């Protein structure tokens, strides 16, 4: 179950894969959208922080729903037998 959580977070935060594979603007991920808010001379910090909080919600919900399994997996991997 730990692997499921880690793979979900890694896939959710992936930037390079969607940048290479997705060409349509309507299918771009939120991470690509956040990157586009950062300009060479100025950045929209308010929009970046708001987008970051919104993109954090699914990961936080996944963790809260699977927290029991996550803690259980860490606890059993630390026990010497």
Phi, psi and omega per residue, in radians:
X1 nan -0.547 3.101
X2 -1.076 -0.699 3.133
X3 -1.091 -0.631 3.108
X4 -1.086 -0.790 3.138
X5 -1.120 -0.810 -3.111
X6 -1.143 -0.680 3.127
X7 -1.206 -0.641 3.087
X8 -1.092 -0.818 -3.129
X9 -1.133 -0.738 3.135
X10 -1.121 -0.724 3.130
X11 -1.212 -0.696 -3.134
X12 -1.123 -0.669 -3.083
X13 -1.587 0.068 -3.106
X14 -1.127 2.296 3.129
X15 -1.964 -0.758 -3.033
X16 -1.176 -0.781 -3.122
X17 -1.007 -0.974 3.121
X18 -1.098 -0.536 3.105
X19 -1.125 -0.672 -3.118
X20 -1.350 -0.793 -2.956
X21 -1.494 -0.579 -3.040
X22 -1.619 2.152 3.131
X23 -1.844 -0.464 -3.109
X24 -1.355 2.317 3.138
X25 -1.129 -0.526 -3.094
X26 -1.299 -0.270 -3.112
X27 -1.841 0.093 -3.133
X28 -1.180 2.611 -3.104
X29 -1.488 2.954 -3.108
X30 -1.174 -0.503 3.113
X31 -1.169 -0.656 3.082
X32 -1.182 -0.690 3.087
X33 -1.094 -0.697 3.099
X34 -1.152 -0.663 3.124
X35 -1.126 -0.594 -3.131
X36 -1.258 -0.272 3.082
X37 -1.377 -0.204 3.137
X38 -1.651 1.997 -3.134
X39 -1.748 3.083 -3.132
X40 -1.267 -0.655 -3.073
X41 -1.925 -0.322 3.132
X42 -2.643 2.773 3.119
X43 -2.384 2.587 3.091
X44 -1.623 1.462 -3.021
X45 -1.135 -0.615 3.110
X46 -1.109 -0.791 3.122
X47 -1.197 -0.629 3.113
X48 -1.124 -0.779 -3.141
X49 -1.181 -0.680 3.102
X50 -1.129 -0.749 3.099
X51 -1.139 -0.624 3.107
X52 -1.130 -0.738 3.112
X53 -1.130 -0.727 3.121
X54 -1.131 -0.697 -3.140
X55 -1.276 -0.316 3.118
X56 -1.391 -0.404 -3.054
X57 -1.017 -0.851 3.131
X58 -1.098 -0.657 3.122
X59 -1.170 -0.732 3.115
X60 -1.132 -0.726 3.101
X61 -1.117 -0.714 3.106
X62 -1.080 -0.753 3.124
X63 -1.140 -0.776 -3.116
X64 -1.123 -0.651 3.132
X65 -1.245 -0.576 -3.072
X66 -1.925 0.319 -3.094
X67 -1.052 -0.665 -3.141
X68 -1.030 -0.802 -3.134
X69 -1.230 -0.611 3.132
X70 -1.123 -0.857 3.136
X71 -1.157 -0.679 3.116
X72 -1.094 -0.738 3.133
X73 -1.150 -0.684 3.101
X74 -1.200 -0.709 -3.120
X75 -1.150 -0.688 -3.128
X76 -1.317 -0.445 3.130
X77 -1.366 -0.287 -3.132
X78 -1.619 -0.151 -3.099
X79 -1.443 2.191 3.064
X80 -1.527 2.418 -3.019
X81 -2.051 nan nan
